[in-house]
Amino acid sequence: MGLAGADRILSIVATVLFSFALGILTVVVPILAIAVGYSVVEVGMMVALAAVSQLATRLFLGALMRRVPDKALLVGAALMIAVSCALIAVSDALAIFVLSQLVQGSARALFWTSSQTHAVRMSTSSVKGLTDVNLAAGVGALLGPALAGYLWELSAPLPLIVGAVAGSAAVIPTALLTKLPVFAPERATGGIMARGLWRRPGVGAACWMNAGAGAWKSLLDSYVPIVLSLAGQPVAVIGILVAIPNAAVLVGSASASWLRRRGNRMSLLTGLLATGAGLAAAGPLAGAAVAAAVALVVSGIGTGILQTVGPAIAADEVHPEERGDALALTGTVRASALFLTPFVMALLVSVVPVAGALVTAGVLVTLPAAGGIRRKDLPSHAEPTESGPCRTLRKNQLEAREKKVPDDNRND
C-alpha cells in the first residue's frame, strides 16, 4: 500500500471516531438538558454557543493553517471532542454545559476544515477526497446517535463516557497521518474575507450550499430531537430517527461525483430543495415515526450533496495554495448558519409551536435555490479538478488557469 493509500485509511478511521463522538453529543446534549430542567429556548442557546465557538475558531483557521500543519490541528481536535464529552459526563451544571459546548465548537472547526484540506491535498481530485471525508463522517454520525439512545437507557453518563473514549482513540490515527507542509504564505489572500474571496466564481455558490448544510445540522442537533420528543417518541426511537438522516447523508455524499457531472447548478438546486423540503415535512410528521424517517432521509440526502459538492467547488475555483482560505471561508459560512439557526428558531418558537417553526425553517433553507437558477457566477463545468501532492498537474486540468496569475500577486 502506498503512502496516499495508508493516509486515506488513517484519515477515514479518525473521521469515523471523531464523528461517532460528535454524534453521541448531538443526541445526548439536548435530551440531557431537557431532562435536568433546562427550557427549549435554553437548549437552543446551548447549541448556539457551540456554533459561536466554531465560528470564532474558523475565522482564524486560514491564517492558522499557514503556520501549523493540518495533522497537528487534527490531533488537537480529537482531544478536544473527548474533553467535551467528559465534561458533561461528570456534571450537568450550566457552567459545565457552556464550557463543553464551547470546546465542542472549536473541535468541530479544527477537525472538519483540517480534514477537508488534508483530503483535498492527498486525493486525486477535490470531490473524491471530500467524498471520503463525508462518507466516513456519515458512518460515525450514524453509529453515534443510534448507540447513544440505547446507552442512555442504561445510564445517562454512559454514552458520554463512550464518546470520550472514541475521541481519545481518534488521536492515534491523526498522529500517524502524513505531515503536509503548511500553506504558502505568499499565496495568502489576507484572510477569508479579504480580496473578495467569497466573490470568486463558484465560491459564493459553495457558501450558500454550506449555509444550507449548516442549518440542517443545527436543527438536527437541537430542535429535531425536541420535536420528536414532544410528539411522544421514546429516547431510543429518537436516537434511531436522528441516525437515519445521518445515514442518508452517506447516500448524498456518495452521489456527489455523479451529480456534479450533471452540472454545479444542478447540485445546488437538488441539495437545497431536498434539504429544505425534508425538514419542513418532518415537523408535522414527527408523531409518525416512519413518515418522519422518510422526510428526514430526503433532507439527509440533500445535505450530503451540499456538504460534499459545495467545498469541492470552492477548492477547485482557487489557487491550490488558497484552498485553506477557501475551505475556511465555506466552513465559516456553515458555522454562521449553525449559530444563527437556533436564534431564528427561538424567535419562531415564541410565536408558533416547535413543529411549525421547523416547517418555516425548512422553507427558508430552500430560498437560495431560487436565486441559484439565475446565478451567473456559478461555473457550469461538470468535471472536478484533479490534483494531489504526488501528481504533476496536466494541461487539461482546471488548475492550469494558475498560469494566468502573476507570481507576485493575484488579481480578483
SULBEL-V557704 format. One record per residue. N is the residue number from 0. PSI is psi as a letter, one per 30 degrees, with the letter a starting at -180 (none if undefined). NEAR is the number of other C-alpha atoms within 8 Angstrom. D_FIRST is the distance of its C-alpha to the first C-alpha in Angstrom with 2 decimals. Layout:
n->N psi->PSI near->NEAR d_first->D_FIRST
n->N psi->PSI near->NEAR d_first->D_FIRST
This chain:
n->0 psi->k near->4 d_first->0.00
n->1 psi->l near->5 d_first->3.79
n->2 psi->e near->7 d_first->6.81
n->3 psi->e near->8 d_first->8.16
n->4 psi->e near->8 d_first->5.93
n->5 psi->e near->9 d_first->6.39
n->6 psi->e near->10 d_first->9.81
n->7 psi->e near->10 d_first->10.58
n->8 psi->e near->8 d_first->10.36
n->9 psi->e near->12 d_first->12.42
n->10 psi->e near->14 d_first->14.74
n->11 psi->e near->11 d_first->15.38
n->12 psi->e near->11 d_first->16.23
n->13 psi->e near->13 d_first->18.47
n->14 psi->e near->14 d_first->20.14
n->15 psi->e near->14 d_first->20.94
n->16 psi->e near->13 d_first->22.50
n->17 psi->e near->15 d_first->24.44
n->18 psi->e near->14 d_first->25.66
n->19 psi->e near->18 d_first->26.66
n->20 psi->e near->18 d_first->28.84
n->21 psi->e near->12 d_first->30.25
n->22 psi->e near->14 d_first->31.00
n->23 psi->e near->15 d_first->33.02
n->24 psi->e near->11 d_first->34.98
n->25 psi->e near->12 d_first->35.80
n->26 psi->e near->15 d_first->37.61
n->27 psi->e near->12 d_first->39.09
n->28 psi->e near->8 d_first->40.47
n->29 psi->e near->13 d_first->42.95
n->30 psi->e near->10 d_first->43.94
n->31 psi->e near->9 d_first->44.47
n->32 psi->e near->12 d_first->46.41
n->33 psi->e near->11 d_first->48.66
n->34 psi->e near->7 d_first->49.13
n->35 psi->g near->7 d_first->50.38
n->36 psi->g near->6 d_first->52.79
n->37 psi->k near->9 d_first->51.30
n->38 psi->l near->8 d_first->52.48
n->39 psi->e near->8 d_first->50.48
n->40 psi->e near->7 d_first->51.03
n->41 psi->e near->8 d_first->49.94
n->42 psi->e near->13 d_first->46.68
n->43 psi->e near->14 d_first->46.10
n->44 psi->e near->10 d_first->46.81
n->45 psi->e near->11 d_first->44.31
n->46 psi->e near->14 d_first->41.58
n->47 psi->e near->14 d_first->42.94
n->48 psi->e near->13 d_first->42.57
n->49 psi->e near->15 d_first->38.81
n->50 psi->e near->13 d_first->38.85
n->51 psi->e near->13 d_first->41.05
n->52 psi->e near->14 d_first->38.68
n->53 psi->e near->17 d_first->35.70
n->54 psi->e near->14 d_first->37.75
n->55 psi->e near->8 d_first->38.93
n->56 psi->e near->11 d_first->35.46
n->57 psi->f near->15 d_first->34.08
n->58 psi->f near->11 d_first->36.97
n->59 psi->g near->8 d_first->35.63
n->60 psi->e near->12 d_first->31.89
n->61 psi->e near->13 d_first->31.87
n->62 psi->e near->9 d_first->33.50
n->63 psi->e near->8 d_first->31.49
n->64 psi->f near->12 d_first->28.14
n->65 psi->g near->11 d_first->29.65
n->66 psi->e near->8 d_first->30.18
n->67 psi->k near->9 d_first->27.57
n->68 psi->k near->12 d_first->23.75
n->69 psi->f near->14 d_first->22.55
n->70 psi->e near->13 d_first->20.43
n->71 psi->e near->9 d_first->23.79
n->72 psi->e near->12 d_first->25.47
n->73 psi->e near->14 d_first->23.00
n->74 psi->e near->12 d_first->23.58
n->75 psi->e near->11 d_first->27.28
n->76 psi->e near->13 d_first->27.24
n->77 psi->e near->15 d_first->25.69
n->78 psi->e near->11 d_first->28.44
n->79 psi->e near->13 d_first->31.07
n->80 psi->e near->17 d_first->30.42
n->81 psi->e near->15 d_first->30.73
n->82 psi->e near->11 d_first->34.01
n->83 psi->e near->14 d_first->35.26
n->84 psi->e near->15 d_first->34.92
n->85 psi->e near->11 d_first->36.47
n->86 psi->e near->12 d_first->39.46
n->87 psi->f near->13 d_first->40.92
n->88 psi->f near->11 d_first->40.08
n->89 psi->f near->7 d_first->42.73
n->90 psi->k near->7 d_first->45.28
n->91 psi->g near->10 d_first->46.46
n->92 psi->k near->6 d_first->48.69
n->93 psi->e near->6 d_first->48.75
n->94 psi->e near->6 d_first->47.64
n->95 psi->e near->11 d_first->44.56
n->96 psi->e near->12 d_first->43.73
n->97 psi->e near->10 d_first->44.10
n->98 psi->e near->10 d_first->41.94
n->99 psi->e near->13 d_first->39.20
n->100 psi->e near->14 d_first->39.20
n->101 psi->e near->13 d_first->39.15
n->102 psi->e near->14 d_first->36.15
n->103 psi->e near->14 d_first->34.37
n->104 psi->e near->15 d_first->35.10
n->105 psi->e near->14 d_first->33.72
n->106 psi->e near->14 d_first->30.54
n->107 psi->e near->11 d_first->30.02
n->108 psi->e near->13 d_first->30.65
n->109 psi->e near->15 d_first->28.27
n->110 psi->e near->12 d_first->25.39
n->111 psi->e near->8 d_first->25.62
n->112 psi->e near->11 d_first->26.27
n->113 psi->e near->12 d_first->23.66
n->114 psi->e near->13 d_first->20.94
n->115 psi->e near->12 d_first->22.06
n->116 psi->e near->12 d_first->22.09
n->117 psi->e near->10 d_first->18.67
n->118 psi->e near->15 d_first->17.23
n->119 psi->e near->16 d_first->19.36
n->120 psi->f near->10 d_first->18.30
n->121 psi->f near->12 d_first->14.50
n->122 psi->l near->13 d_first->14.79
n->123 psi->f near->11 d_first->15.92
n->124 psi->l near->12 d_first->19.23
n->125 psi->e near->17 d_first->21.32
n->126 psi->e near->13 d_first->22.13
n->127 psi->e near->11 d_first->18.59
n->128 psi->e near->14 d_first->17.58
n->129 psi->e near->14 d_first->20.85
n->130 psi->e near->12 d_first->20.52
n->131 psi->e near->10 d_first->17.44
n->132 psi->e near->14 d_first->19.59
n->133 psi->e near->13 d_first->22.64
n->134 psi->e near->12 d_first->21.25
n->135 psi->e near->12 d_first->19.86
n->136 psi->e near->13 d_first->23.21
n->137 psi->e near->14 d_first->25.05
n->138 psi->e near->14 d_first->23.60
n->139 psi->e near->16 d_first->24.72
n->140 psi->f near->16 d_first->27.97
n->141 psi->e near->14 d_first->28.57
n->142 psi->e near->11 d_first->28.10
n->143 psi->e near->15 d_first->29.91
n->144 psi->e near->17 d_first->33.25
n->145 psi->e near->13 d_first->33.35
n->146 psi->e near->11 d_first->32.98
n->147 psi->e near->13 d_first->35.24
n->148 psi->e near->15 d_first->38.19
n->149 psi->e near->10 d_first->38.14
n->150 psi->e near->11 d_first->37.60
n->151 psi->e near->12 d_first->40.48
n->152 psi->f near->9 d_first->42.77
n->153 psi->e near->7 d_first->42.14
n->154 psi->k near->8 d_first->42.49
n->155 psi->e near->10 d_first->42.44
n->156 psi->f near->10 d_first->40.43
n->157 psi->e near->11 d_first->37.84
n->158 psi->e near->14 d_first->35.54
n->159 psi->e near->15 d_first->35.67
n->160 psi->e near->11 d_first->34.74
n->161 psi->e near->9 d_first->31.71
n->162 psi->e near->15 d_first->30.79
n->163 psi->e near->15 d_first->31.17
n->164 psi->e near->9 d_first->28.86
n->165 psi->e near->13 d_first->26.15
n->166 psi->e near->16 d_first->26.58
n->167 psi->e near->11 d_first->26.40
n->168 psi->f near->9 d_first->23.19
n->169 psi->f near->15 d_first->21.60
n->170 psi->e near->14 d_first->22.13
n->171 psi->e near->9 d_first->19.30
n->172 psi->e near->12 d_first->16.30
n->173 psi->e near->13 d_first->18.19
n->174 psi->f near->9 d_first->18.73
n->175 psi->f near->7 d_first->15.04
n->176 psi->l near->10 d_first->14.34
n->177 psi->k near->7 d_first->13.95
n->178 psi->j near->7 d_first->17.56
n->179 psi->l near->8 d_first->18.78
n->180 psi->l near->5 d_first->22.24
n->181 psi->l near->10 d_first->25.17
n->182 psi->k near->11 d_first->26.74
n->183 psi->k near->8 d_first->29.16
n->184 psi->e near->6 d_first->32.69
n->185 psi->f near->4 d_first->34.34
n->186 psi->g near->9 d_first->32.94
n->187 psi->k near->10 d_first->34.24
n->188 psi->f near->10 d_first->36.53
n->189 psi->g near->7 d_first->38.69
n->190 psi->l near->9 d_first->37.62
n->191 psi->f near->13 d_first->36.65
n->192 psi->f near->9 d_first->40.25
n->193 psi->l near->8 d_first->41.10
n->194 psi->g near->7 d_first->41.61
n->195 psi->h near->8 d_first->41.55
n->196 psi->e near->12 d_first->37.80
n->197 psi->f near->10 d_first->38.61
n->198 psi->f near->7 d_first->40.71
n->199 psi->k near->12 d_first->37.96
n->200 psi->k near->9 d_first->37.55
n->201 psi->e near->12 d_first->35.36
n->202 psi->e near->15 d_first->34.95
n->203 psi->e near->12 d_first->38.21
n->204 psi->e near->12 d_first->37.22
n->205 psi->e near->14 d_first->33.90
n->206 psi->e near->14 d_first->36.06
n->207 psi->e near->10 d_first->38.19
n->208 psi->e near->14 d_first->35.21
n->209 psi->e near->16 d_first->33.94
n->210 psi->e near->13 d_first->37.54
n->211 psi->e near->15 d_first->37.70
n->212 psi->e near->14 d_first->34.47
n->213 psi->e near->14 d_first->35.83
n->214 psi->e near->13 d_first->39.16
n->215 psi->e near->12 d_first->37.58
n->216 psi->e near->9 d_first->35.50
n->217 psi->e near->14 d_first->38.62
n->218 psi->e near->11 d_first->40.70
n->219 psi->e near->11 d_first->38.20
n->220 psi->f near->12 d_first->38.01
n->221 psi->d near->13 d_first->41.80
n->222 psi->f near->11 d_first->44.33
n->223 psi->e near->12 d_first->42.63
n->224 psi->e near->14 d_first->42.61
n->225 psi->e near->11 d_first->46.18
n->226 psi->e near->12 d_first->47.34
n->227 psi->e near->12 d_first->45.91
n->228 psi->e near->11 d_first->47.53
n->229 psi->f near->7 d_first->50.88
n->230 psi->f near->8 d_first->50.71
n->231 psi->g near->7 d_first->50.71
n->232 psi->k near->11 d_first->47.11
n->233 psi->l near->7 d_first->46.14
n->234 psi->e near->9 d_first->43.38
n->235 psi->e near->10 d_first->41.02
n->236 psi->e near->10 d_first->41.55
n->237 psi->e near->13 d_first->41.06
n->238 psi->e near->15 d_first->37.66
n->239 psi->e near->11 d_first->36.68
n->240 psi->f near->12 d_first->38.25
n->241 psi->e near->14 d_first->36.37
n->242 psi->e near->14 d_first->33.07
n->243 psi->e near->12 d_first->33.79
n->244 psi->f near->15 d_first->33.77
n->245 psi->e near->13 d_first->30.57
n->246 psi->e near->14 d_first->29.08
n->247 psi->f near->13 d_first->30.69
n->248 psi->e near->16 d_first->28.94
n->249 psi->e near->14 d_first->25.69
n->250 psi->e near->10 d_first->27.46
n->251 psi->e near->14 d_first->28.68
n->252 psi->e near->15 d_first->25.35
n->253 psi->f near->10 d_first->23.69
n->254 psi->f near->9 d_first->26.59
n->255 psi->e near->15 d_first->26.43
n->256 psi->e near->10 d_first->24.73
n->257 psi->e near->7 d_first->27.19
n->258 psi->e near->10 d_first->30.12
n->259 psi->f near->14 d_first->29.46
n->260 psi->f near->9 d_first->29.64
n->261 psi->f near->9 d_first->33.16
n->262 psi->k near->11 d_first->33.99
n->263 psi->e near->15 d_first->33.67
n->264 psi->e near->11 d_first->37.24
n->265 psi->e near->10 d_first->36.57
n->266 psi->e near->15 d_first->33.75
n->267 psi->e near->14 d_first->36.23
n->268 psi->e near->11 d_first->39.03
n->269 psi->e near->10 d_first->37.12
n->270 psi->e near->15 d_first->35.41
n->271 psi->e near->17 d_first->38.61
n->272 psi->e near->12 d_first->40.90
n->273 psi->e near->13 d_first->38.77
n->274 psi->e near->20 d_first->38.22
n->275 psi->e near->15 d_first->41.90
n->276 psi->e near->14 d_first->43.40
n->277 psi->e near->15 d_first->41.37
n->278 psi->e near->16 d_first->42.42
n->279 psi->e near->14 d_first->46.01
n->280 psi->f near->11 d_first->46.18
n->281 psi->e near->15 d_first->44.70
n->282 psi->d near->16 d_first->47.77
n->283 psi->f near->10 d_first->50.51
n->284 psi->g near->10 d_first->48.31
n->285 psi->f near->13 d_first->47.27
n->286 psi->f near->10 d_first->49.70
n->287 psi->j near->7 d_first->48.14
n->288 psi->e near->11 d_first->44.69
n->289 psi->e near->6 d_first->43.49
n->290 psi->e near->10 d_first->44.89
n->291 psi->e near->15 d_first->43.47
n->292 psi->e near->12 d_first->40.03
n->293 psi->e near->8 d_first->40.26
n->294 psi->e near->13 d_first->41.34
n->295 psi->e near->14 d_first->38.57
n->296 psi->e near->13 d_first->35.97
n->297 psi->e near->14 d_first->37.30
n->298 psi->e near->16 d_first->37.13
n->299 psi->e near->16 d_first->33.57
n->300 psi->e near->18 d_first->32.38
n->301 psi->e near->16 d_first->34.22
n->302 psi->e near->17 d_first->32.71
n->303 psi->e near->19 d_first->29.14
n->304 psi->e near->17 d_first->30.01
n->305 psi->e near->16 d_first->31.71
n->306 psi->f near->13 d_first->29.11
n->307 psi->e near->14 d_first->26.25
n->308 psi->e near->15 d_first->28.14
n->309 psi->e near->15 d_first->30.43
n->310 psi->e near->13 d_first->28.05
n->311 psi->e near->12 d_first->26.10
n->312 psi->e near->13 d_first->29.46
n->313 psi->e near->15 d_first->30.29
n->314 psi->e near->13 d_first->27.05
n->315 psi->f near->13 d_first->27.43
n->316 psi->g near->10 d_first->31.10
n->317 psi->l near->10 d_first->30.96
n->318 psi->k near->9 d_first->29.70
n->319 psi->e near->8 d_first->26.06
n->320 psi->f near->9 d_first->27.53
n->321 psi->g near->12 d_first->29.85
n->322 psi->e near->12 d_first->27.25
n->323 psi->e near->12 d_first->27.68
n->324 psi->e near->14 d_first->31.39
n->325 psi->e near->14 d_first->31.06
n->326 psi->e near->14 d_first->28.85
n->327 psi->e near->14 d_first->31.07
n->328 psi->e near->14 d_first->34.05
n->329 psi->e near->14 d_first->32.92
n->330 psi->e near->12 d_first->31.98
n->331 psi->e near->12 d_first->35.44
n->332 psi->e near->13 d_first->37.08
n->333 psi->e near->15 d_first->35.25
n->334 psi->e near->15 d_first->36.43
n->335 psi->e near->13 d_first->39.91
n->336 psi->e near->13 d_first->39.98
n->337 psi->e near->14 d_first->38.92
n->338 psi->e near->16 d_first->41.79
n->339 psi->e near->9 d_first->44.47
n->340 psi->e near->12 d_first->43.96
n->341 psi->e near->14 d_first->45.36
n->342 psi->e near->11 d_first->48.37
n->343 psi->e near->8 d_first->49.05
n->344 psi->e near->12 d_first->48.74
n->345 psi->e near->10 d_first->51.05
n->346 psi->e near->8 d_first->53.64
n->347 psi->e near->10 d_first->53.33
n->348 psi->f near->10 d_first->53.61
n->349 psi->f near->7 d_first->56.86
n->350 psi->f near->6 d_first->58.49
n->351 psi->l near->8 d_first->56.75
n->352 psi->l near->8 d_first->55.11
n->353 psi->e near->11 d_first->51.43
n->354 psi->e near->10 d_first->50.57
n->355 psi->e near->10 d_first->52.52
n->356 psi->e near->13 d_first->50.78
n->357 psi->e near->15 d_first->47.40
n->358 psi->e near->14 d_first->48.78
n->359 psi->e near->9 d_first->49.91
n->360 psi->e near->12 d_first->46.58
n->361 psi->e near->14 d_first->44.82
n->362 psi->e near->11 d_first->47.26
n->363 psi->e near->8 d_first->46.72
n->364 psi->e near->13 d_first->42.96
n->365 psi->f near->13 d_first->43.69
n->366 psi->e near->8 d_first->46.09
n->367 psi->f near->9 d_first->43.68
n->368 psi->e near->11 d_first->42.81
n->369 psi->e near->8 d_first->46.34
n->370 psi->f near->8 d_first->45.85
n->371 psi->f near->11 d_first->42.49
n->372 psi->e near->8 d_first->44.33
n->373 psi->g near->6 d_first->46.17
n->374 psi->k near->7 d_first->43.64
n->375 psi->f near->5 d_first->43.67
n->376 psi->g near->9 d_first->40.97
n->377 psi->j near->11 d_first->38.21
n->378 psi->k near->9 d_first->36.27
n->379 psi->f near->7 d_first->36.22
n->380 psi->k near->6 d_first->33.24
n->381 psi->f near->9 d_first->30.87
n->382 psi->k near->6 d_first->27.69
n->383 psi->l near->11 d_first->25.32
n->384 psi->k near->10 d_first->24.40
n->385 psi->k near->10 d_first->21.00
n->386 psi->l near->12 d_first->19.72
n->387 psi->l near->12 d_first->16.87
n->388 psi->f near->7 d_first->16.58
n->389 psi->g near->5 d_first->14.64
n->390 psi->k near->7 d_first->16.88
n->391 psi->k near->6 d_first->20.42
n->392 psi->k near->9 d_first->22.94
n->393 psi->l near->6 d_first->24.69
n->394 psi->f near->5 d_first->28.43
n->395 psi->g near->5 d_first->28.47
n->396 psi->l near->9 d_first->26.56
n->397 psi->e near->8 d_first->28.70
n->398 psi->f near->10 d_first->27.78
n->399 psi->f near->10 d_first->29.67
n->400 psi->f near->7 d_first->32.69
n->401 psi->f near->7 d_first->31.83
n->402 psi->f near->6 d_first->33.80
n->403 psi->f near->5 d_first->36.96
n->404 psi->k near->9 d_first->36.68
n->405 psi->k near->7 d_first->38.48
n->406 psi->f near->5 d_first->36.51
n->407 psi->f near->4 d_first->39.13
n->408 psi->l near->7 d_first->39.54
n->409 psi->k near->7 d_first->38.45
n->410 psi->k near->4 d_first->41.19
n->411 psi->none near->6 d_first->41.29
